[in-house]
Amino acid sequence: MKKTIALGIAVLMVIEMHTLSQMVSNLTDERVLELYAGLRVADVSDGMDIVGLRDAGILNQKIEALWKDTDNFTHRFCGIAVTARYVPTNKIVKNPMTDEEFKKWESEWYNTLSPEPWTDYIKPGSIVVLDVEGDGDTGSVGSANSLGYVKKGARGIISNGGVRDTDEIILQRIPVYLDWNQRGRGIRPGRNELESYNKPVTIGGVLIRPGDIIVADGDGVVCVPREYAESVALKARKILDSDKNARKGLYQELGKELDKTVLP
């Protein structure tokens, strides 16, 4: 009897996993971006609650927007995670070096130990997700390479630190969410190495896998597991629409001019 029950449970698990796999494979990136367009972190968080992902996916509040545009909300984004992980180096660095030695050493380090091969995975709608925990004062993201990500189609950057040239990044209006107290300034050579890319990482206490959905706004960042993307988005959309309608009524009662946050 026990063997029969166990076999039945196993069969149900296989069916459920197959169903989830089909859902994931049928949901294109384009469809994901369409489903999540305009959704807020709060809506998505509530949607996750409804499908059973309670207290899951919400990054620590330390991960916050580098800048905010309260007029047009251009600091907000949704997109598909492209991941990479950098770790502190344990290699001895010669010091001091001549200018020529430094130039050669720096080039070799960037090309061999701390490169960015994961940028080949960036496409329109991508979100760059970098785990640089423990890197210390290392600037893995700067004003130049962040523009390169955007050129490839990235909508924004999530990192648990390691961002430098913040004045220029703000001026360039590249949406970045980071742990402000862990931002970095020094160059990568002699400080960190690429450990992996296109693999799961942890940012703000949350598991983020390549292909997962990232939503970010003034409230912070939330990650939706890809296999639940559609169900969460549909619930979140209903929540947003209900909120818009309720606030639209209050706007009208108060004689307040309607804005895009209450319009369809």
N, C-alpha and C positions, 0 to 999 in steps of 0.2 A: 504493500500500500504506500509506504513512504517513498519507495523508488518511483512509483507511478506519479505521485504528487511532485516529487523533485523533477521528474522528466517533463511534466506539464509546465512547471514554472520555467524551466530552461527553454522550452519551446516558446512560451510567451515572451521571454526576454529576447530571444532571437528575432521574433516577429517585430517586437517594439524597436529593436536596434535597426532592423532592416527598414522599418517605416521611417525612422528618424533619418537614416542614411538617404532614403529616397527624397525626403523633404529637403535635405541639405543639397543634394546633387541637382535638384530641380530648381533651386532658388539661385538665380544668377546674381552677380554683383549689381548689375543694372537694376534688377527688381528690388534688391535690398535697399539701394540708394533711394529708389522711388518710395518704398514703404516708410523709410525713416525721415524723409525730407520734412523739415519743419518741426519735428518732434523735439520736445524738451527733455532734459535729464529727468525731471520730476515725472513726466508722463511715462517715460520708459521704465523708470524705477517702479511706478505703480503697476504698469503692465507686467513686469516681472513678478511682482507680488501675486497678481491674479493667476498666473500660470504655475505658481508654486515656487518660484525662485526668490523667496523672501530673504532680505538681507544679503543678497548675492550680487556681485558684479559692480557694486558702487565703490569707486576708488576712494582711498583715504582723503579727507578734506585738505591735507597738505598739498595734494596735486591740484593746483589752481591756475586760472588764466594768467598769463604774463601781462596781458592788456585786455581791456574791455571797450567795446564800442556800444554805448547805450542808445545811440541813435538808430543805427542800422543793423546792429547785432552781428557784425562781420567776424566777431571772435567765435561765434558758434559754428559747429560743424557736426556732420555725421559721416561715417565712412567705414572702410574695410581695413582691418589691421594688417600692417606689414611689420614684422618684428625682427629685432636684433638685440644681442646681449654683449656688453663689454665688461671686462673684469680688470682689476688692478694687476699690473705686471709684477713679476718677481725677478726680472732680469737686471743685472748690474749695468749701469751706464757709465761710460768713461767720462770723467770730468776733471779739468776742462777739456774742450776740443777746439781745434782751429776752425776757422770759418768753413774751410773746405770739408773737413771731417764732419762738422755738424750738418752741412748741407747733404752730404752723402748718407749719413746716419738717419737724418730726418726722412729722407726720401725712401730709404729701405724700410723704415718703421711703418710709414703710411701705406706702402705698397704690399708689405708682407705680414706685419703683425697687427696692424690696426686699420685695415682697409674698409671699404663700404660696398662689398659685392651684393648686399641685399637691396641696393637701390635699383637693381635690375628688375625687381619685383614690383616697383612702384608703377602705378598706372592711374588714370583719372578716377578719383574717388577714394584713393588710398589714404590711410592715416599712418604716419611713421610712429612706431612704438618702440622706444629704446629703454632697455633695462641697463642702467649704469651704476647700480647700487654698489657702494664701496669704492667708487672711483676717486673720491675726494675732490680736490680742486682741479678737475679736468674738464675742458670745454669740448665735448664731443660734437656739439651742434653750435654752429656759428652763423654769421651773417651771410657767408658765401654758400656753404653746402646746403643750408636751409632753402635758399633760392633754387638750388639745383633740384631739391626734392619737389618744390612747387612746379618747376619747369616740366618735370616728368608727370605731374598730375596730382601730387599730394595735396590734400585739403588742410592738413595741419600736422602737428607734432605732439606726442605725449611722451614725457620722460620723467624719471624720478630724480633728475638732476642733470648735470653736465651741459648746461646751456650757457654760452657766452655771447658777447656782442649784443646784449639785450636791447640797447638803445636803437641799433640799426634794425634788429628784427621787429621791434615795435614800429619803427618808421616804415619798414617794408610791409607792415600789416600782415605778417605771417602768424596765423593762430598757433600759439604754443601753450601747453599746459604742463606745469612742472612743479616739483618741490622747490620753492624759491630759496629755501635755506641750504639746498644742496647744489645750487648752480655752480658751474665751473668756469675757470678762467685760463688755466694753463693748457698748452697744446697736448695732443695725445702722445706723441713720441716720448718714451721714458716713463709714461704714466699708466697707460692701459693697453689692452689687447682685445681683439675680437674673439669672443668665446664661441658664439653660434649665431645663426640667423635663420629666419623662416622656421623657428621653433617656438614653443611656448615660453613666455616670460612672466614675471610677476612685477606689477607696478601698483603702488598704493595698496598692497595687500590683496590684489586681485589677479587671478590667472587670466592671461590674455594670449590667445592662440592666433596664428595666422588665419585670416579669414573671418575672425569674430567681428562683431559690429561695435563701433565706438561712437558714442554721442557725447558731446561736450558743450557746455554753456556756462553762464555765470555761476551756476550752482555747483559745478564740478564736472566729473567725468563718470560715465557708466559704460560697462562692457556687457554686451549680450552674446551668449554662446550662439554660434552660428545655427545649431540645430533647433533653437527656439526663436530664431529671428522673426519669422512670419507671425507666429502666434502672439509674441510680445508686441510687435508693431501694431497689429490689428486692435489689441486691447488699448494700447497707448493712444492710438488715433481717436478712439471713442472718448477717452478721458480728455484729450486736448479739445476736441470739438465741443464737449459739454462745458468745459471751462470757458471757452471762447463765448459760447452762447450766454452763459451766466453773467460774465463780465460785460458783454455787450449790453445786456439789459440794464445793468448798474450804470454803465456809461451814459445811456440814454436818460435814465432817471436823474442823473447828476448834471445833465446838460454838457457832458464832456465830449469833445470831438472824437469820433471813432478813429482808431489807428489800426495798423496791420496786425496787432496782437489780438484783436477781437473780430477781424474780418475773415471770411473763408479763405 
